[in-house]
Amino acid sequence: MLAFQNDEDTSTDRVIYLNDLTKNEPKKFLHNRISTAKYNAFTFLPKFLFEQFSKYANLFFLFIGCIQQIGDLSPTNKAGTLLPLSIVLFASGVKETLEDMKRNKQDTEVNNRLVKTLEGKEFVEKKWSDVVVGDIVRVENGQFFPADLVLLSSSEPDALCYIETSNLDGETNLKIRQGLQETTDLLTPEAVGGLEGVIKSELPNNSLYTFEGTLRLSHKEIPLDPAQLLLRGAMLRNTRWIYGVVVFTGHETKLMKNSTATPSKSTKVERMVNTQIVFLFLILVGMATICALGTLHRTLTDPFEVDILQTDRSAAPYMVLPNFLTFMILYNNLIPLSLIVTMEFVKFFLGTLINSDLDMYHEPSDTPATARTSSLVEELGQIDYIFSDKTGTLTCNVMEYKMCSIAGIGYAEVVPDEKKARVDDSGKETGHYDFHRLIMNLDNHSTGPVIHEFLTLLAVCHTVIPETTEEEPDKIIYQASSPDEGALVKGAASLGYTFTTRRPKSVTIKHHEREEEYEVLNICEFNSTRKRMSSLVRGPNGKIKLYIKGADTVIFERMANEGNKYIDATNVHLEEYASEGLRTLCIAYRDIPEEEYVEWSKIYDKAATTINNRGEALDKAAELIEKDLILLGATAIEDKLQDGVPDTIHTLATAGIKLWVLTGDRQETAINIGYSCKLLTEDMSLIICNEETHFGTKEYLEQKLAAVKSGLEPNHPQTSAYNGFIKLFGGKVFDKVDKDADHDAEPLALIIDGKSLGFALEDDIKFTFLELACLCKAVICCRVSPLQKALVVRLVKKNVIGAVTLAIGDGANDVGMIQAAHVGVGISGMEGLQAARSADFAIAQFRFLRKLLLVHGGWAYSRMSKLILYSFYKNITLYLIQLWFAFDNGFSGQTLFESWTQSAYNVGFAVLQPMAIGIFDQYVSARMLDKYPQMYRLGQRSEFYNHTAFWGWIANSFFHSLIMYKTMTWMYGESAMLPDGRIANNWLLGQMVYTTDLLTITWKAALIVDTWVRFTFMAIFGSIGLWLVAFPFWCTIGPMMGISTELYGLVPPTFTAPAFWLGIVLVPILSNLRDYAWKFAKRNYFTRSYHIIQEIQKYNIPDYRPRMEWFKKAVYKVRQNQRTKRTRGFAFSQNESGQANLIRVYDTTRRKPRG
C-alpha cells in the first residue's frame, strides 16, 4: 500500500477513492458543469471588444473620436463620434449577450439532468452538475452517461452492457462494454455501497479509444482498459441498468476534451466590407489631403489672408497636419458608423425569421430551426461546399427488412402495381409477390421447404440477443450489435419465425405454434475481409448444417457445382435491389456430415487457441468448411433515409453546391447510401482509393488525376487548378484551386477510406487529393476520425479560392468540422447531441437545409448586399457635399450642416430605408428560389456585392452629390435675398441641401426595392415626413435649449422660399433620372437571370423547359445495369470480432437482477 501511495504523488496519474468523499475532496477535481457559451463574466469584455475592433470601421471611429477631443481641431461636436460609437457597441453587446444566453440555457438544461447517485446504502437523484469524481452512479436503459465512468456491474451476465456511441463516433452499431470479473457480483446498493478501493487512472485526455488505469481492491490490483470505460455522450441501450464510478467530469471528460472553444467567425461579405472600408479610408485621406493643401495654398497666396488678416505665412506649413486632422473629422462619416449596427440589427432580425419559419419546424420532435449565431446569416447564401456526416444526418439509424428473393421468386413488404408478379411473353414469371403470399407459399407451394430453410437461417444464424420485460413478457426486444442482423431477425419474426431464447450453447425459435431448439456448435464471425458470417448448428433432427450469409461475390464463388437452380433468378433480383439502393446479402446453406464436422472442429479448436495471428487462423479454418454451398436466396434491407434527403441533395447539386460525405461508417455502407440519397448517380464513375501505404496512395491519386485531366475538353488547360508552381526555398508552392473552374469530363465520384485519407492529408499528397476531389461531382470519405473530418474541411477552406464551406452533422464527432467550416449546422431534435450546441445554426432534419440555404440564404445575401451598398451610398453622398462646399469656402473647414442634424442623419432620417431593404426585400419569392435552384449561383459568384458594384455605387454618390450641391447653390445660393431683406447664410443653404439629399437617397431606395410591404411604405414616406416635422421642431426647441443656436429663425425663410419647394421636387428627380434609365436598360438590354425569374413570377408565365425525361430514363437503365453488375449493393454493418464469445455467456431464461 505504501508503494501505491508513493505513486499518488506522480503527475502522470490521478487517484480516486471509492465511496470516500473526504479523501477525494482535497484533490480538487474539476466539477461536472459544462459550458459551451462563447463568453463568461471574465472573458466577455476583452473578447467582445477584440471582435468589434477587428472591424476596421469601429477602429477608425475610435481613432476619430479620440482626436476630436484634442483642443480646437474638431469643427463638430466632441461627442459626435464617441457617443454614436458607444451606442453601436452597446447594441452589438446586447445582441451577443442574447445569443449567448441561448447557449447558456441549453447548457443549464444538460447540467440540470438527473442521475441516481449512491449516498450511503441507497441511490438518490442528483443533478449532473453536482456529480463529482468518485461518485458511484446508476444509469438506466435509454439514459446518457453523465460523466466518464468505469463500469462496475450491470443487469446483464458477466457485467456486460450495450452502449450507443453515434454521438461520439457516428457509428450506429451498439458497442459492448464489460466490467471486471471482480466487480460482477455488485448487484445491490448495499453491495456496491460497501465497496472499498482505489482507482488509479491516466490524466484527462482527448483520446476516445484509449484508457489506462488500475483498480485496487484489498491487496489486489486489476488493470482497467477501454472495455470498462463508459464515455459521456454515449447512451446505455438494451441494458436495464449499470453501476459505474465517475473518473472524469465536466470539461475533463473525453467528449469535452474533443470539443474546442466557440470560434469567432466572419462572413465573406464582412471581409469584403472591411476591405472596402480601407478603400473609403484612402478616399477620406485623399479628400482631407486635398483640403489641407487647399488651405495651405490659400494661406500662402490669397491677398486677403496676407494683407487684411495678416496671417503668418511661415507658420502655414506647420498647420497642414492639424488642418488634415480637422478635415478627417469633418468627413469622417464618409465611412458609415451606422452600417455596422444596422447590419447587426438586420442580421438579428433575419435570424428570428429563421427561428419562426414553420416550414423548418419538425413537429414530431417539437424542434424549430434555430439561428444560434445570426452574424453568419448572409453566408448561407454563398455556400460552395457542404461537408455532411452520414449517420443521423442523412439516415435515420433505422434498418427495415423490405424485400427478399427465395428460390428465385421475389417477395416485398409492399409491391407497387408496376412490379406485381405476372407472366411475360416468353412464359416466364416476373415481378414480386407480397409477404402475405410468401407465408401462403410456405405451406402450399413447391418452394415451401426452401422458404422454411431460408427463414430458419435468418432466425438462427446471428449474434442477436432476445430480451423481454416483466411488464410485457410477450414482447421481445432484440439486442443487436449489427443493425442489419437486428432487421433480419425482426423480418423473420414478422414472417412467423420468431427467435425467442438464447442459451450459452443453443438458440430457440418458434414457428407454426411449436418451438425448435438448435444447438450452436460454432460461429465464424464477420469481418471486412471475409464479408460473410456463418453458424454451424445441430437441428432438432440431429443433423448438422452450415448456415451462411454474406456478399454475393463471396457466396457465389463458394457455390456447389450442382443443385443450385436459383442463381440466375437471384442475380436479377440482386441487381434490382441494388438499383434501389437497398443493402443486400446472399443466403445459403450446406449439410455437413458428422465425420467432416468432427475433423473440422479439431482444426477450428486449434485455431481458436492460437496466440499469434488468431484471427487469420480462424479465417483459414472457416474457409475449409464454407464451400459447396446451396443458394437459398437473398435479402434486401433499407437503411432508412431521413425524409426528403434525395430531393434535397439533388436540388443542392442543381444549385451548384458540392456535397462531401465524411462518415465513420464502412465503405460499402457509405456507397450504398450514396446511391440511395442521389449523391452518387448511375452515370458517375467511381474512383475508389483503399491504399495501405503512403506511396501507394500518392501513386494512385496521381495516376487518377492524370487520367481525369487527359479526359478534359481541349479548351480547358489540363493543368487545371494547379497549372503552375514555383520553387521557393527548395519547396513547391502550388496555386489554389478555382472553385468556379468547370470541366466537361464525365461525372466522377471519389471514395476514399480513413487509412488512405490519413496519407492523402499529408503535405506532399494533399494538393493532389484536393485537385482530384474538386474535379469530382461527389466525394465520400469513409472510416474517418473526428480530426480527419476537420482537416478535410480546413484543406478546402484554405486552398479553394473564394470557397465558402458548410459542415452539417449530429454528433460530438462532427463538432470539429462544424467549427472548422465557415458555417456550422447541427442536426437537433435528439436530446443530448453536442453538434447542435456547437453549431451556428440548428435544424431538425437534413431536408430543411434546402430552404435554409436557397431561400433564407439567398434572401439574406441579396438583402445584405443592397443594405451595405446603399449605406455606403447614402453616407458618401451627404459627405461629398461637404467636399464641394469646401471648394467654395476656401477650404476653411467650415461645415455646411449643423452638427446635431448631421448626427441624426444615420440615427433617425436615413436609417429606416436600409432596414426596410435588409429585412423585408425579396428579389424573387421563396417559391421561385426553390423552383429554380440555379439562382443560388448568384450568391456563389458574389454577383450582387463585389468590388465592381461597390465602385459603381461610389461613382453614383459622386454624381448625385455634385448634382444636388451645384443645382441648389445655383437655385438658392448664399447670396439669395430673403423676403425680409436679409441675405441667406450657409446654414439656410445647408438645411435645404440636406432636405434635398434626404429626398434623393429615399427615392433611390424606392428604385432598388423589389418587394413593397407595409414597413417599406412607412420607411420611404415616413422618413421624409419625419424630417419635415422634426426640422421645424428642432429649429424651435434646439436654440431655446442652447443647442444648435445656428438654426435659430431658419424655419420661415426655408418654408416660404419657392426655390426650396422647387428644389426638393426637381433635384431628386434629376439625380435619379440616370439611375432609372440604367435600371430600364439593364432589364431590357443587359438582362440577368433573376430579371427573367421576376417576370415569370409577376406574370405567372408557365415554364415549358424541355425535360429530356425519356432520354434520361434510357441512360439511367444502361448505367444502372453497369453499376449493379459491379457492386450488387452489398453492405453489412457489424463489429468485427468478439461477438461469438460474448453471446456464449447469455442465458435469457435466467431472471436478471434488479440492481
C-alpha positions, 0 to 999 in steps of 0.5 A: 500500500505504501508503494501505491501511495508513493505513486499518488504523488506522480503527475502522470496519474490521478487517484480516486477513492471509492465511496470516500468523499473526504479523501477525494475532496482535497484533490480538487477535481474539476466539477461536472458543469459544462459550458459551451457559451462563447463568453463568461463574466471574465472573458466577455469584455476583452473578447467582445471588444477584440471582435468589434475592433477587428472591424476596421470601421469601429477602429477608425471611429475610435481613432476619430473620436479620440482626436476630436477631443484634442483642443480646437481641431474638431469643427463638430461636436466632441461627442459626435463620434464617441457617443454614436460609437458607444451606442453601436457597441452597446447594441452589438453587446446586447445582441451577443449577450442574447445569443449567448444566453441561448447557449447558456440555457441549453447548457443549464438544461444538460447540467440540470439532468438527473442521475441516481447517485449512491449516498450511503446504502441507497441511490438518490437523484442528483443533478449532473452538475453536482456529480463529482469524481468518485461518485458511484452512479446508476444509469438506466436503459435509454439514459446518457452517461453523465460523466466518464465512468468505469463500469462496475456491474450491470443487469446483464451476465458477466457485467456486460452492457450495450452502449450507443456511441453515434454521438461520439463516433457516428457509428450506429452499431451498439458497442459492448462494454464489460466490467471486471470479473471482480466487480460482477457480483455488485448487484445491490446498493448495499453491495456496491455501497460497501465497496472499498478501493482505489482507482488509479487512472491516466490524466484527462485526455482527448483520446476516445479509444484509449484508457489506462488505469488500475483498480485496487481492491484489498491487496489486489490490483486489476488493470482497467482498459477501454472495455470498462470505460463508459464515455459521456455522450454515449447512451446505455441501450438494451441494458436495464441498468449499470453501476459505474464510478465517475473518473472524469467530469465536466470539461475533463471528460473525453467528449469535452476534451474533443470539443474546442472553444466557440470560434469567432467567425466572419462572413465573406461579405464582412471581409469584403466590407472591411476591405472596402472600408480601407478603400473609403479610408484612402478616399477620406485621406485623399479628400482631407489631403486635398483640403489641407493643401487647399488651405495651405495654398490659400494661406500662402497666396490669397491677398486677403489672408496676407494683407487684411488678416495678416496671417503668418505665412511661415507658420502655414506649413506647420498647420497642414497636419492639424488642418488634415486632422480637422478635415478627417473629422469633418468627413469622417462619416464618409465611412458609415458608423451606422452600417455596422449596427444596422447590419447587426440589427438586420442580421438579428432580425433575419435570424428570428425569421429563421427561428419562426419559419414553420416550414423548418419546424419538425413537429414530431420532435417539437424542434424549430430551426434555430439561428444560434449565431445570426452574424453568419446569416448572409453566408448561407447564401454563398455556400460552395461546399457542404461537408455532411456526416452520414449517420443521423444526418442523412439516415435515420439509424433505422434498418427495415427488412423490405424485400427478399428473393427465395428460390428465385421468386421475389417477395416485398413488404409492399409491391407497387402495381408496376412490379406485381408478379405476372407472366411475360411473353416468353412464359416466364414469371416476373415481378414480386409477390407480397409477404402475405403470399410468401407465408401462403407459399410456405405451406402450399407451394413447391418452394415451401421447404426452401422458404422454411430453410431460408427463414430458419437461417435468418432466425438462427444464424446471428449474434442477436440477443432476445430480451423481454420485460416483466411488464410485457413478457410477450414482447421481445426486444432484440439486442443487436450489435449489427443493425442489419442482423437486428432487421433480419431477425425482426423480418423473420419474426414478422414472417412467423419465425420468431427467435425467442431464447438464447442459451450459452450453447443453443438458440430457440425459435418458434414457428407454426405454434411449436418451438425448435431448439438448435444447438450452436456448435460454432460461429465464424464471425464477420469481418471486412475481409471475409464479408460473410458470417456463418453458424454451424448448428445441430437441428432438432433432427440431429443433423448438422448444417452450415448456415451462411450469409454474406456478399454475393461475390463471396457466396457465389464463388463458394457455390456447389457445382450442382443443385443450385437452380436459383442463381440466375433468378437471384442475380436479377433480383440482386441487381434490382435491389441494388438499383434501389439502393437497398443493402443486400446479402446472399443466403445459403446453406450446406449439410455437413456430415458428422465425420467432416464436422468432427475433423473440422472442429479439431482444426477450428479448436486449434485455431481458436487457441492460437496466440499469434495471428488468431484471427487469420487462423480462424479465417483459414479454418472457416474457409475449409468448411464454407464451400459447396454451398446451396443458394437459398436466396437473398435479402434486401434491407433499407437503411432508412433515409431521413425524409426528403434527403434525395430531393434535397441533395439533388436540388443542392447539386442543381444549385451548384453546391458540392456535397462531401460525405465524411462518415465513420461508417464502412465503405460499402455502407457509405456507397450504398447510401450514396446511391440511395440519397442521389449523391452518387448517380448511375452515370458517375464513375467511381474512383475508389482509393483503399491504399495501405501505404503512403506511396501507394496512395500518392501513386494512385491519386496521381495516376487518377488525376492524370487520367481525369485531366487527359479526359478534359475538353481541349479548351480547358488547360489540363493543368487545371487548378494547379497549372503552375508552381514555383520553387521557393526555398527548395519547396513547391508552392502550388496555386489554389484551386478555382472553385468556379473552374468547370470541366466537361469530363464525365461525372466522377465520384471519389471514395476514399477510406480513413487509412488512405485519407490519413496519407492523402492529408499529408503535405506532399499528397494533399494538393493532389487529393484536393485537385482530384476531389474538386474535379469530382461531382461527389466525394465520400470519405469513409472510416474517418476520425473526428480530426480527419473530418476537420482537416478535410474541411480546413484543406478546402477552406484554405486552398479553394479560392473564394470557397465558402464551406458548410459542415452539417452533422449530429454528433460530438464527432462532427463538432470539429468540422462544424467549427472548422467550416465557415458555417456550422449546422447541427442536426437537433431534435435528439436530446443530448447531441453536442453538434447542435450546441456547437453549431451556428445554426440548428435544424431538425432534419437534413431536408430543411437545409434546402430552404435554409440555404436557397431561400433564407440564404439567398434572401439574406445575401441579396438583402445584405448586399443592397443594405451595405451598398446603399449605406455606403451610398447614402453616407458618401453622398451627404459627405461629398457635399461637404467636399464641394462646399469646401471648394467654395469656402476656401477650404476653411473647414467650415461645415455646411450642416449643423452638427446635431442634424448631421448626427441624426442623419444615420440615427433617425432620417436615413436609417429606416430605408436600409432596414426596410431593404435588409429585412423585408426585400425579396428579389424573387419569392421563396417559391421561385428560389426553390423552383429554380435552384440555379439562382443560388449561383448568384450568391456563389459568384458574389454577383450582387456585392463585389468590388465592381458594384461597390465602385459603381455605387461610389461613382453614383454618390459622386454624381448625385452629390455634385448634382444636388450641391451645384443645382441648389447653390445655383437655385438658392445660393448664399447670396439669395435675398430673403423676403425680409431683406436679409441675405441667406447664410450657409446654414439656410443653404445647408438645411435645404441641401440636406432636405434635398439629399434626404429626398434623393437617397429615399427615392433611390431606395424606392428604385432598388426595392423589389418587394413593397410591404407595409414597413417599406411604405412607412420607411420611404414616406415616413422618413421624409415626413419625419424630417419635415416635422422634426426640422421645424421642431428642432429649429424651435426647441434646439436654440431655446435649449442652447443647442444648435443656436445656428438654426435659430429663425431658419424655419420661415425663410426655408418654408416660404422660399419657392426655390426650396419647394422647387428644389426638393421636387426637381433635384431628386428627380434629376439625380435619379433620372440616370439611375432609372434609365440604367435600371430600364436598360439593364432589364431590357438590354443587359438582362440577368437571370433573376430579371427573367425569374421576376417576370415569370413570377409577376406574370405567372408565365408557365415554364415549358423547359424541355425535360429530356425525361425519356432520354434520361430514363434510357441512360439511367437503365444502361448505367444502372445495369453497369453499376449493379453488375459491379457492386450488387449493393452489398453492405453489412454493418457489424463489429468485427470480432468478439461477438461469438464469445460474448453471446456464449455467456447469455442465458435469457431464461435466467431472471436478471437482477434488479440492481 
